[in-house]
Amino acid sequence: MTLEEIQTKLEAGIEGSTVTMEGDGCNCSTLVVSSVFEGMPLLARQKMVLAAVREDIDSGELHALSIKARTPEENS
């Protein structure tokens, strides 16, 4: 799985998001910025991000994903 494929899935799964990826296809980190995270606790944000790639994690295509999930205000 490529970083671009992961990025595309995250952007499709999280409304209005901007996604930045680092690492390799099976072990990577992401910064997801979206206003949908406004008022959400950190754990809920991470669960939302993981839900977008759950199939890939369950299948073993994606082994590890480090997540930073921020609102646009938190990222500026």
N, C-alpha and C positions, 0 to 999 in steps of 0.2 A: 504494500500500500504506500503510495507516494504522499508527500506532504500536501501536494496540490489536491489530491483526492480527499484527504482529511479536511482540509480547509473548505473545500466545496460543500462537504456534508455539514460542517458546522455552520457555515453561512446560510445554507438552506434550512437548517433545523432551528436556528435562533434568529428571530425576527430582527431586521435592521442591524445586523451585526457586522463588525469589521473584525476579521480574524488574521492574526499573525502567527506563523508557525516557525519552529526551530527544531533541529535534530534530524533523525532519520525516520524512515517510514514506520518502524515498529516501536520506537522508543523516542518520544518527542514531547515538546512543550508547546503550549498555545497561550496566546493572549486574546481573549474574546471581549470586545467592547460593544455594548448594546444598552440602549435606554430601557430595554425590557427588564434589566437587572435592578432598576430603581426600587428601593425599599425592600429588596430581597436579602435575606441573610446569606452569608458566604456558602454554607452547605447547600442551600437550595439552588444557588447559581451553579455550583459545581455539578450537582445532580442533573440540571438542565443541559449542561454541556455534555456530560457523559451519556445522557439519553440519546443525543444526536448521533453518537458513534457506538452505541451499545452492541449492535450486531457485529461490528468489527472487533470489539474487545472480546465478545463471547466466542467468536470464531478463531481467535488467536492471531488475526492479521495485525491487530494493534495491541502491543504488549503493555505499554505504559504511556500515560498521557498526563503530564504535569499541567495544571490549569490555573490561569489567572483570569478571573471574570470580573470586569469592571464596567461601571457606567461611564459615559463620555466625560462627565465632570470629574470622576475619580482618575481618569487617564490623562487629564490635561496638566 
